């Protein structure tokens, strides 16, 4: 280790009833929230002398599925005796703006807490989307930072969290980045450090005080797990739905395929490799006037941005673009048999 712990000198700005400062990362698989949580905990414990713990929760799908990472810090003389998921965080970091639409990302946020969002929007817009008050909202474009520095989104997020949680020493986190990557991946260290620095510098914070027209300031209460007191009776389906209602837009990592109908030869190579049946076909005629199935476009509601179709297209009718606000909704082509249930 290259940093010396400053044991006994750090005091947390706020604490819960257990004496802990709580951070919750809301992400999807592939953004590096799991490793970001581990590195935050290591920086606090090994480099600054704090007590800390970390664990993550994710599904078997790994990449593309929702991920939560939980980090607790306590002062050196306070043991951490809680190992449950964090339901009332002081800081929530949202790795993908679309998670606001699909996941209860600010559940239990404490009054006066902080929300960090990877987005191109301003804090005022995010506050309206979240519907909370008595909160500090920080926004920055971590995806662009990661692309321009040749790094990953999680490195920019580490910088933003270090700025928000002022007791975390950014130099300690940078020392951990060097120690973590210099042995196996030394070529990534400069880019990771630049990404961290830009995340620290470019995040924009704004505080929104209590107001009667906003939410409670704590988000919605966390839903309790089913138990013997609240388990539905047999045969009841409390959340009916099917694949037509699924929205995979939160699984995209800032890129998606664009489609050029003029170049398309209707070879269906894209449809063969698409794992989510995003491509919309209709009965039509080919260039010789014969009856044939014609590709009309992409239903971006089901597109998770894997870009396998771009690799498979033999005529460059599909190509990769950076996702812009509203672009997918404006260019989506819906399946005719799902027009009612898929909206």
N, C-alpha and C positions, 0 to 999 in steps of 0.2 A: 504494500500500500504506500502511496506517495504522500498522503495527508496525515497529519497528526490529530487525533480526536481532541476536541476541546471539552472534555468531560467536566460536568458540573457548572458550566458557564452559560448554558442556554436555557432560556425560559420560554415556554409556549405562550403565544398571545391570548389564546382562548382554549378552554378545555371542557370536555363533557363531564358527566357525573362520575366517570371512571378515571378522570385525569388525563384523557387522551385527546389529541388533535386528529381529526378523521378526514381522509381524502378518499373519494370514490371516482374511479375512471370508468366512463361509459364509452364503449367502443364496439367495433366489429372485428372479427378475426382477420388478421393480415396487417393491421395498423401498428402492432407492437405494443399494445396496452399491457400485456402480461410482463414483458421485459421492462417496460417503463416503470411499472409498479415495483418490481424487484429492485431496480436501480435506485429509485427514490428511497426505499427502505434501507438499502445498503449504504447510501450516502449519509443518511441520518444516523445510522447505528455505528458503522465502521469508521466514518470520517468526522463525525461531530459528537459522538459520545451519547446520543439519545438512545432511549429504548424504543424499539419499533417492531412491527410485524407486517407481513404482507401475504396475501393469497388472492387467487383469481377464480372466477367462476365462468365457465363457457361450455358450450354444447359439443357433441361429438363431431359436428361438421368442421370445427376449427375455423378455417378461413371463410368469411362471409356471414357468420352467425354472431349474434350479440355476445359481447364479452364484458364482464365487470371485473375490475381489479380494486382491491381494498387495501389501504395503507393506514396504519395507526402509528402515531408517535406519542411518546410520553417522556417526561423529564427524567434525568438519570436516576433520581431517587424514587421514581414511581414505577412499580412493576406493571406490566400489561397482563391482565388476567381475563381478557375478553377475546374470544376467537370467532365470534359470530360475524356474519356479513354486516357491513356498515349501513344502517338504516337512516341515520341522521348525520350526514356529513357536514363539515365546515366548508369544504371545497368539492365541487363537482366539475370534472373535466370531460367534455363531450368531444370525442375525436371526429365525429361526422355529424354535420348539421341535420341530415335527414333522420337521425335517431330521435330528434325532437318530435317528429310526426308518428313514429312507430313504437317508441319505448317511453315508459314513465321515468325519464332521466333525472328529473329534479325532485323525485319523491323524498320527502323527509328533510329537505334542505333547511338547515338551521337559520333562524332570523339573523340577518347581517352576514350571511354566508356569501361565498363567491362561486360564480359559474364561469368556466372557461370554455369557449366554443371555437372549434376550427371552422371558420366560415369567412366569406367575403362581406358579410353584412356588418352593419354598425351595431353597437350595443343596444341602441334604442329599438331596432328591428327585432333583435333576439329577445329582448324583454317582452315585446308584444306577443311573440310566438310562445314564450314560456308562460306568460300570464302570472308572474310572481312580482312581489315588491319586497322592500327592505333587503336588497340584494346588490352585490357588486358584480357586474357582468364584464368579462374580458373577451374580446374577439380578435382574431388574427388569422391570416391565411397560411396555416401550417402546411397545406398541400403544396402550394407554390414555393414556399421556403424549402421544403424537402426536395422538390424537383430541381430548383436552381442551385442547391448546394450538393446535389448528388447523395443525399442522405435519406432518412426516413422520417415520417410524421412524428414518431414518438420522441425523437431528439428535440424537435421544436417544442413539443408539448412539455418536455422536461424543463426547458428554459422558461416557458410561461408559468409553470407551477412554481419554480424557484422565485419568480418575480411576485407571484401572489402570496405564497407562504414565506414571508420575509425572514423567518427563523432558519430557513434552509440556505446554506452558503453556496452560491453558484460556483465558486472555485472548488468546493468539495465535490460537487456533482461533475464538474469538468475533469477533475483528477480521477474520479471513478470511470468516466468515459474512456480516458486514456488507458487506465489499467485493464478495463474490460476488453477493449478491442485491439490493443497494441500487440498482443501475443499471436492471435490467430488471424486477425484482419487489420494489420497495421495501415493498409492503404485507405481504410475508411475513417481513420481517426481525424484527419484535417476537416473532411466534409462534415462529420458528426459534430465537431466543435463549432464550426461555422453555423450549422443548423441550430445548435443550442443557443449560441449568442444571438442569432436573429430572432428566435422565439422569445428570448428574454427581452430584447429591445423593441420588437415590433408590436407586441400585444397592447391593445388599447383598452383601458379600464374605465368604467363609468358606474357610479353608485346611484341606485334608485331607491328613494326613501319610501316609507309606508304611504299608501294612498288608497282611498275608498273604492276606486274603480279597478284595482288590480286584484291579484289573488291574495292568499294568506301570507305569502312570504316564505312558506315552508313547502310549497308544492302540495301534491296530494299525499295523504297518509299512505305509508307503505302497506301493500296488501298482505294480510296474514296468510300463512300457508293453511291448507285444509287440515282440519283435525276433527275430533269426535264431536265438537260443538257446532261446527259450521260445514261439515261435509254434505254435499247435495245428496238427496235421496236417490236410490238406484233408478237408472233409466233417464235421469234428467241431464240434458246437455246445456250447461249455462252459457257456453260461447259457441253457438253454431257457426259454421263457416266451411269453406272449401278452398281449393287452390285458386279459384277465380278471384277471391278476395285478397290474396297475398300481394304485398307490396315489397319488392326486393330492391327498391331504389336505395335503401340505406346500406346495402351491401356493396355498392359501387365505391371505388376508391379514387374518385376524382376524374375518371376517364370513362368514355363510352363509345360505341361504334356509331359512325354516321353512314348513311346509305344514299347512293346515287343511282336512281332508277335508270338513267340513260345508259350507264355502263353495264348494268346487270344483264346476265344471259340466262337467268332462271335455272342455273345448274343445280341448285339446292345443296351445294357443298356447305354453305353456312348453316342451313337447317340441320344437316347431319351432325354437326359438332356442337350445336347449341344445347346446353343441358336443361334449359327452361322453356323451350318451345316459344321463343319470343317472336319468331318471324310469322307474318300474316300473309297468307296466300288466298287468292280468289280465282275462280274460273274465268278464263279469258282466252285470248288467241296469241300465238307466238308471232314472230316476225314474218313467217310465211303464211299467216292467216289460218293456221290450223288450231283447233281447240287445245288448250293447254292450261296448266296452273301457272299463274303469274304472281311473282313476289310483289306485294304492295308496300311493305315497310316493316318497321319494328315496333312492337308493343313494349315500350320502355318501362311499363309498370313491373314487368317480370324480368327485366334485364339487370343482372348483377355486375356487369362490366368485366366479364372474364376475358373478352376480346378474342376468344377462340375463332369467332367468325371472321375477324380481320385476317388472321393467319391463314384461314382456309380459302378465302376468296381468290380465285385465279385471275380476276380481271380488275382488281382494285376498286370494285364497286363499294367496298366497305373500308373505312379507315378510322384510325383512333383520333379522338379529339378530347380536349379538356371540357369537362362538364360546366356549363354556365347556368345560372339561375333561370328556371323556366324553359330551358331549351328542350329538355326531354318531353315535357308536357306539350309543347308547341308542335313537336315533330312526331309524336307517337301515333301509331295506327292501331286501332283496337280490333280485336277479333270480333267478327260480326255476331258470333254465337255467344259472346260474353259482354255485349254492350250494356246489358241491364245490370248484371251482378258485378261486373268488373270495374264500375266507376268508383 
